[in-house]
């Protein structure tokens, strides 16, 4: 018997059931999207305010979620009969091509098992490597050397800046399921306007790493909890050109990594505490969006979200107003973190730097540290067919 709606165990059961089968379909051209929305509304579906590509319907006996992206549709739910009825009703109005249990979606390959699913882009990666004649390139253990010292002014111009920008674009698409290369791609993206030979050399190392790990992907498995946790970090003033920091965060839903980011803020931080606190702000914004989305999908999160940071000053700042006077120059909107802490939505905890998973999103690491954090991201080789 399913647990009452709203309890943690009940939510876990719901997610486990939804993850058992995700079916793929092709719909009519984009011009029919507005009609699709009308039809779904007539069938009792609600439209997500947090993500307008999601539609969902919950009844006493079933729960169905639909993801629509241009002419691709994913449907999942806890009642196969209800899904079949929905597909039949949609097929009356649209020309649907039933692709069965999803194995490919927007260039992402999917492998299923009893414990969950594995997402990877092996073919896409191979096509990208082939385009730059690096299909047989010698693999690299990490995507970037630990001390790159890249700058906009160190190096000579390259002959084909268009190719550099094209490769960066391809790599950016791969980062949607490869958090292990997010920092490197983000860093190299900052030189697209005028790429130099030093940047091209660094880019080729990322490609050699991709050649060695083209079969790697992101694992999603059944989890014993739906608690949201994660790590927030910042590498203070490390950009050689403007001394801005690099911030990063990773968000977990249970044991699964569901969101990550590596970026350079628009402003310069005047202390490491300020840089770390700004990173917490970015993380908090993402977490609140995820919490709102899950609540909207009737999967309420009943526990406080834990954020791990290795900066004691940022942790204290989030909960102690005494420290606010030390960074009056920080914009007021950053201080919404403390409001969320007081409301019981967030809690900030300290983690030693050696265990700061978000380090891999803010700086290049040694082989040992990089591979350890990569496994924490759940980025692993694609299992052989029929894995459990």
N, C-alpha and C positions, 0 to 999 in steps of 0.2 A: 504493500500500500504506500502510495506516495505521501511524503510528509506534507503538512499544511504549508500553503504558500507563505513565504516571508521568513521561514526558518532557514538557518544555514544549511542543514542537511537536506531540506527540501530543494533549495537552490542548487546544491551540488548534484542531486538526482536529476534535476531539470537539465543542467548543462551536460551531464554525462549522456543523457538521452538525445539531446540535440546534436552532440558530436558524433553519434553513431553513424549517421548517414547524411551527406551533403550532396545534393543532386544538381547537375549542371544543365542549362538549357540555353538555346539561342532564341531570341525573340525577333519581332519585326524591326525595321529600321528605327532610328532615333526619333523620327517624326511622329511615331506612334506612342512615344513615352507618355505624353499627357493623357492619351486615351487609356494607357495601362494604369495610370494613377486613378483614373475615374473608375475603371473596372474593379481594381483592388479595394477602393473605398466602398463600392457597392457590395463587395464581398465581406465587408466588416474589418478591413485592415486599417491600422493606424500608420501614420507617417512619422518617422523619427524626426524630432526637432534637432537632436544632436548631430545626426548624420542623415542627410536627405536621400541617401541611396538605400536606406533600410526601410522595410515595411514589416509590420508584425501584427499577429492576431492571436489572442488568447481566449480560450473558452474553458468550460469546466473540464473538458476531456482532452483538449489538445492545445498545442502551442506551435505556431509556425512563424519562421523568420525568412524574409526574402531580401536578398541583396541584388540590386540592379545596377549594372555599369554598362552604359551605352546599349549594346544589343546582347550582352551576356547576363545571365541570371543564375544565382545560386539559391536553392531552396533547402531548408532544413527544418526539422520538427520532431516531435515525439510520437507522431501517429502517422504511419505509412499510408493508411487508408485515406486520411484527410489530405495528405500531400497529393495522392493520386487523383482525388476528386478535384483539388485545386488546379492541377495541371490540365485536367479535362476541361474545366470551365474556362481556363485561360486559352486553351487551344481552340475553343469555339470562336473567340474574338481575334486571336493572333495565330500566326503561323509559327508554332514552336517546334524546335528540333530537340528531342530528348537525347541528351548525351549520357544519361545514366549517372552512376556514382562518379563524382567529380575526380578527374585525373589530370586535367589541364584547365587553367583559368588565367587569362591575361598573361600568358607566357610563364606562369608558375606551374610546375609539375607537382603532383600530389600522390603520395604513397600512403595507403591505409594499413592499419594493424588493429588488433584487439585493444591495444592500450591507447591508441590515438592516431595521429597522422604526422607526416613528414613533408615539409614544403621545400622545394629546391628549384634551381633554374639552370640545370646542367647544360641543356641544349642551347639556351640563350647565351650562357657564358662561352660555350665552344664557338658559337657563331661570332661573338664579339672578338675572340682571340683570332679566329680565322680572318676577320676583316683587317686586322693589323699584322697578319702574317706571323703570329706567335703561337700557332697551334702546337708546335713542337718545342716551345720554349722551356728552358730549364726552370723547374719550379723553385719558389722561394718559401721559406718557412714562415715569414711574417710579411705583411703588406708594406711595411715601411721600416727603415733603419731607426734605431732608438734615438738618434740625434740628427734629424734631417737638416736643421738650420736653413730652411727654405725661405727665400726672400723675393720680393718683386724686382730687385735690382741686381741680384747676384746671378750671373750667367749670361749667355748669348742668345739672341733671338733664334727661333727655329724656323724652318722653311714653310712648314704647314701647320699653322695655328688652327685651321679648320678641323684637321684630323684630331688634334688634341681635344678640342671642344666636343667633337663627336664621340670620342671614347669616354670622356667624362660623363656625357649624357647617358651612354650605355651603362656605365658603372653606377650612376645614380639610380637607375631602375633596379639594378641588382641589390642595392642596399635595402630595398623594401623587405627582404627576408635574410639579409646578411649583415647584422650589426657589427660583425668583426671587421668590416672594411669601411664603416661609416666615417670614422675619424679621418682616415687617409683620403677618402674621396672628397670629404668636406674641405680638407686642407688644400688639396690640389685644385678644387673648384674655384678657389680664391685667385687663381692666376690665369683664368680663361681669357681675360681681355688681352694679355700680352704674355703668352707662355714662353719660357726660356728653356734652354737645353737642360738645365738642372731640374726643372719641373718635369720635362719629358722623361728624364732618367728615372725620377721618382715614380712617375706614372707607369713606366714599364715594369718596375718592381711590383706594383699592385697587380699588374696583369700576370706577372710570373707567379705571384701568390695565388691568383685566381686559377691559373693553369694547374697548380698543384692541388687545389681544393674545389675544382669545378663541381664535384659530386657532393659537396657539403650543403647543408640546408638547415632549416629550423624545425626542431621537434616540438610537437604539442602532445602532451599526454594527460591522462586523467589525473586529477589532483584531489587531495584529501581536504583542501580548503579553498575558499574563494576570496581569501583576504588579499587586499592590494598592498604590496610592499614595493620597495625599490631603492635605488641608490642615486645620489646626486653629487656631482663633483665639478671642480673647476681648476684649470691650470692657469695660475695667475700671471698675466702680463707676458706671455711667452711669444706673442707675435712680434717678429723682429722689425716689421714695418710700422706698426702703429701701437705696439705694446698693449693691445687688447687681449683679454683672456679667452680661453676656449672652455666652454661649459658643456656638460653632458649629463644625461640621466637615462636610466632604464627602469621600466615599470613592469612588475610581475603581477599576474593574476593567479594566485596559488603558486604552482611551481613553473608556470609558463610565462615566458617573456612576451609581452603584448605591445610594448611601445618603447621607443628609444630615440635619442636625439643627440647630435653633436653640432654645435654652432658657435659662431663668434658674435657676442653681443654688439649692439650698436655703440655702446659707450665704454670708456676706459674706467676700470675699477681702481680705486686709490689704495686698496688693501686686499689681502687675500681673503679676509673675512667678508668684505663687500662682494668680492667675486663669487665666493661660495654661496652667499646669501641670495645673490641674483640667480644663481643656478637653482637654488631651492625654489625660487619664485617661478621659474619656468617649469620645474617639475610639478609644483603644486597646481599650476594651471592645467597641466595635462591630466593629473590625477582627478581633479574635480570634474573635468570633461568625461573621463572614463566612468566615474561614479554616477554621473548624471545619465550617461548612456545606458548603463546597466540597470539603473532604477527605472528608466523609461521602458526598458525591455522586460520589466517585472522581475528583475534579478537584483533585489536590493542588497547592498553591502552593509552588513550590520556591525562590522568592526571598524575601528579607527585605522586609517592608513598610516603605515610606518614608513618614514623616510630616513635612510641611513646616510650620514655625512661624516667625513673624517676631519671636519673643522669644528673644534670645540666652540670657537667664537660664534660661528653661524648658528650652532645649536642653541647657545645661550641667548643669542639675539632674538630667536624665534619665540622665546617664552618669557624673557625678562626685560621689561621696559627700561630698566636702568641702563642697559647697553645702548639704547637708541640714541642717546645724546652723542655717542662717539661717531656716528655716521649720519649726521643730520643732512649731509649732501645727497644721500640716497633718496630717490623719488618716493613720495608717499605711497604710491600704489604698490611698491614692493612689500610694504608692511602688512598687506592683507594676509600674509602667512601667519602672523601672530593671531589674527582674528580667527583663522581656521583652526589653529591650535587650541584657542580658548573655546571654540565651539565643539571641540572633540572630534573634528573631522580628520585632522592630521596630528601626528606626533613625530618629533624629530629625535633621532637616536644617534649616538656616536659609534663609528666603526673604525678600527685601525686602518691606516692607509694600505697596508698589505692586503686587506680584504675588501678594499673599495672597488667593487666591480666596475663602476662607471669610469675608472681610470682608463680603460680601454677606449673610451669615447672622447677623451680629452688630450691624449698624448700618445706618441709611439712608445711601445714597450719592448722589453727584452723578450727573447723566445720563450723563456720559462713563464714569465708573467702573462704574456699574450695568450699562450695556449691554455693556461689555467683559467683566465677570464673568458676565453672563447667557449670553453666547456660550460661555464656558468651561464652563458647566453643560450645554451641548448643548441649551439651550432655544431652539428656532427655530420659525419659522412652519411650519405643516403643508404639505408639498410637494403639488403638484398630482397628480392620479391618473396612475399610470403612470410616476412618477419612478424613476430608476435609483439 
